[in-house]
Amino acid sequence: MIEVSAVTKQGLDELVDRIMLESEILELKARPDAPGKGLVVESKQSPEQGVVVTVLVTDGTLRVKDQVVCGESFSRVRAMIDDHGHNLQEAGPSTPVTMYGLDRLPNPGDKLFVVEDAKKAREVVEDRQRRIRELSLAERSAVTLETLSAKLAERDVQEIKVILKADAMGSLEPLRKCLEELTTPKCASISCTRPSVASTRPTSAWRRPPAR
């Protein structure tokens, strides 16, 4: 294991040497002439730019106006910029880019790939959306005798329900887990309802007044 630090630059040269050595031993080769494939690093919703996705191109070349499938989205690449803010028309293997054009927020780790058959791509995306809806419905409707008994036993326990919104997908899940793990003698649990990604402002924090 190589210890590295982006702040002090420790171990960066050794890391590059190790990557080069292993890629040579394993004969890892990219295919710049192939259709582009990538991995979502981060995604967020911008009120001015729509869905903004950071993608690492893992194989092939990703180009502006390519038709891509990513998560539940099938769209065209509207624009790309590099890590210095320069506009790009194409991005080859191992290139990190910020991409615009998707109509839905993907999750970090989702795969992106260029498609030529638009009809087949739409069928794949619609099937994914249908499965996610069915899974969400099943999770909400799955009530067993044990869970029903637990809910009845917790009727006298206070619960704070929080509508959680974050500016990026990478921030949403850690925040939800941290909040749901908080417990106090006066409040036994915190429940995050409808976690979602949206533009946030200082006035976004809002507390419902107590019921009279």
C-alpha positions as CSV (number, residue, x, y, z in Angstrom):
1,M,0.0,0.0,0.0
2,I,1.3,3.5,-0.9
3,E,0.4,6.3,1.4
4,V,-0.5,9.5,-0.5
5,S,-1.5,13.0,0.3
6,A,-2.8,15.6,-2.2
7,V,-1.9,18.4,0.2
8,T,1.7,17.5,0.9
9,K,2.2,15.6,-2.5
10,Q,3.5,12.7,-0.5
11,G,3.7,9.4,-2.5
12,L,2.2,10.8,-5.7
13,D,5.3,9.9,-7.8
14,E,5.4,6.4,-6.3
15,L,1.6,6.0,-7.0
16,V,2.1,6.9,-10.7
17,D,5.0,4.5,-11.0
18,R,3.0,1.7,-9.5
19,I,0.0,2.3,-11.8
20,M,2.3,2.4,-14.9
21,L,4.0,-0.9,-13.7
22,E,0.8,-2.7,-13.1
23,S,-0.8,-1.6,-16.3
24,E,2.2,-2.8,-18.2
25,I,2.3,-6.2,-16.4
26,L,-1.5,-6.7,-16.8
27,E,-1.4,-5.4,-20.4
28,L,-4.2,-2.9,-19.7
29,K,-4.9,-1.0,-22.9
30,A,-7.6,1.6,-23.7
31,R,-9.5,1.7,-26.9
32,P,-9.9,5.3,-28.0
33,D,-11.7,4.3,-31.2
34,A,-14.5,2.5,-29.3
35,P,-17.8,4.0,-28.2
36,G,-17.3,5.9,-24.9
37,K,-17.9,4.3,-21.5
38,G,-17.6,6.0,-18.2
39,L,-18.3,6.0,-14.5
40,V,-20.3,8.6,-12.6
41,V,-18.2,10.2,-9.8
42,E,-20.7,12.8,-8.7
43,S,-24.0,14.4,-9.8
44,K,-26.0,17.4,-8.7
45,Q,-28.9,19.5,-9.8
46,S,-28.3,23.1,-10.8
47,P,-31.1,25.6,-11.3
48,E,-29.2,27.2,-14.2
49,Q,-27.6,24.2,-15.9
50,G,-29.9,21.3,-15.0
51,V,-28.3,18.0,-14.2
52,V,-24.5,18.3,-13.8
53,V,-22.6,15.0,-13.8
54,T,-18.9,14.4,-13.2
55,V,-17.8,11.4,-15.2
56,L,-14.5,9.5,-15.6
57,V,-14.2,8.1,-19.1
58,T,-13.0,4.5,-18.6
59,D,-12.9,3.3,-22.2
60,G,-13.5,4.7,-25.7
61,T,-14.1,8.3,-26.5
62,L,-17.1,10.3,-25.3
63,R,-18.2,13.1,-27.7
64,V,-20.6,16.0,-27.6
65,K,-24.0,15.0,-29.1
66,D,-23.4,11.3,-28.3
67,Q,-26.5,9.4,-27.2
68,V,-25.8,8.0,-23.8
69,V,-27.5,5.8,-21.2
70,C,-26.7,6.5,-17.6
71,G,-28.8,5.2,-14.7
72,E,-32.4,6.0,-15.5
73,S,-31.6,8.5,-18.2
74,F,-31.3,8.4,-21.9
75,S,-30.1,11.7,-23.4
76,R,-27.6,13.4,-25.6
77,V,-24.4,14.9,-24.3
78,R,-25.1,18.7,-24.5
79,A,-21.7,19.9,-23.4
80,M,-18.5,18.9,-21.6
81,I,-15.8,20.7,-19.7
82,D,-12.5,19.5,-18.3
83,D,-11.1,20.1,-14.8
84,H,-9.8,23.5,-15.9
85,G,-13.1,24.7,-17.1
86,H,-12.3,24.4,-20.8
87,N,-15.0,23.3,-23.2
88,L,-14.4,19.9,-24.8
89,Q,-15.8,18.3,-28.0
90,E,-14.5,14.9,-27.0
91,A,-12.9,13.1,-24.1
92,G,-10.7,10.0,-24.4
93,P,-9.9,7.2,-21.8
94,S,-8.9,8.2,-18.3
95,T,-10.3,11.8,-18.8
96,P,-12.5,13.3,-16.0
97,V,-15.2,15.6,-17.4
98,T,-18.2,17.5,-16.2
99,M,-21.1,16.7,-18.5
100,Y,-24.4,18.4,-19.2
101,G,-27.5,17.0,-20.9
102,L,-29.0,14.2,-18.8
103,D,-32.6,14.5,-17.8
104,R,-32.3,12.5,-14.5
105,L,-29.8,12.4,-11.7
106,P,-27.6,9.3,-11.8
107,N,-26.1,7.9,-8.6
108,P,-22.3,7.9,-8.0
109,G,-21.0,4.6,-9.4
110,D,-23.6,4.3,-12.2
111,K,-22.1,3.4,-15.5
112,L,-22.5,5.6,-18.6
113,F,-22.2,4.2,-22.1
114,V,-22.7,5.5,-25.6
115,V,-25.5,3.8,-27.7
116,E,-26.4,3.9,-31.3
117,D,-29.7,2.1,-31.2
118,A,-32.0,4.7,-29.7
119,K,-35.0,2.4,-29.6
120,K,-33.2,-0.3,-27.7
121,A,-31.7,2.3,-25.3
122,R,-35.2,3.7,-24.5
123,E,-36.4,0.2,-23.7
124,V,-33.5,-0.4,-21.4
125,V,-34.1,2.8,-19.5
126,E,-37.9,2.3,-19.3
127,D,-37.2,-1.2,-17.9
128,R,-34.9,0.3,-15.3
129,Q,-37.4,2.9,-14.3
130,R,-40.2,0.3,-14.0
131,R,-38.0,-1.9,-11.8
132,I,-37.1,1.0,-9.5
133,R,-40.8,2.0,-9.1
134,E,-41.8,-1.6,-8.3
135,L,-39.0,-1.9,-5.8
136,S,-40.0,1.4,-4.1
137,L,-43.6,0.3,-4.0
138,A,-42.7,-3.1,-2.5
139,E,-40.6,-1.4,0.2
140,R,-43.5,0.9,1.2
141,S,-46.1,-1.8,1.2
142,A,-44.1,-4.6,2.8
143,V,-45.8,-4.9,6.3
144,T,-45.2,-8.0,8.3
145,L,-46.6,-9.0,11.7
146,E,-43.2,-8.2,13.3
147,T,-43.0,-4.7,11.8
148,L,-46.6,-4.0,12.6
149,S,-46.0,-5.0,16.3
150,A,-42.9,-2.8,16.4
151,K,-44.8,0.2,15.0
152,L,-47.6,-0.2,17.6
153,A,-45.0,-0.5,20.3
154,E,-43.4,2.8,19.1
155,R,-46.5,4.8,19.1
156,D,-45.6,6.6,22.3
157,V,-42.0,7.2,21.2
158,Q,-41.3,10.7,19.8
159,E,-40.0,10.8,16.2
160,I,-38.7,13.8,14.2
161,K,-39.4,13.6,10.5
162,V,-37.0,15.5,8.3
163,I,-37.3,16.4,4.7
164,L,-33.7,16.1,3.6
165,K,-32.4,17.9,0.5
166,A,-28.7,18.1,-0.6
167,D,-27.0,19.8,-3.5
168,A,-25.2,16.6,-4.6
169,M,-25.9,12.9,-4.5
170,G,-22.6,12.2,-2.8
171,S,-23.7,14.3,0.2
172,L,-27.2,13.0,0.5
173,E,-26.6,9.5,1.7
174,P,-24.0,10.3,4.4
175,L,-26.2,13.1,5.8
176,R,-29.2,10.7,5.9
177,K,-27.2,8.0,7.8
178,C,-25.8,10.5,10.3
179,L,-29.2,12.0,11.0
180,E,-30.9,8.6,11.4
181,E,-28.2,7.5,13.8
182,L,-28.8,10.4,16.2
183,T,-30.8,9.6,19.3
184,T,-31.5,11.4,22.5
185,P,-33.6,10.5,25.6
186,K,-36.3,12.9,24.5
187,C,-36.3,11.9,20.8
188,A,-35.7,8.2,20.1
189,S,-35.5,8.4,16.3
190,I,-35.1,10.7,13.3
191,S,-36.8,9.7,10.1
192,C,-35.7,11.3,6.8
193,T,-38.6,11.5,4.4
194,R,-38.3,12.1,0.7
195,P,-34.5,12.5,0.5
196,S,-33.7,14.3,-2.8
197,V,-31.2,16.4,-4.6
198,A,-32.1,20.0,-5.3
199,S,-30.5,23.5,-5.2
200,T,-30.1,24.6,-1.7
201,R,-30.1,28.1,-0.2
202,P,-29.7,29.6,3.3
203,T,-33.5,30.0,3.4
204,S,-34.0,26.3,2.5
205,A,-33.9,25.3,6.2
206,W,-37.5,25.4,7.4
207,R,-39.0,24.0,10.6
208,R,-42.7,23.3,10.8
209,P,-44.3,25.1,13.7
210,P,-45.7,22.8,16.5
211,A,-49.3,21.7,16.2
212,R,-51.7,23.3,18.6
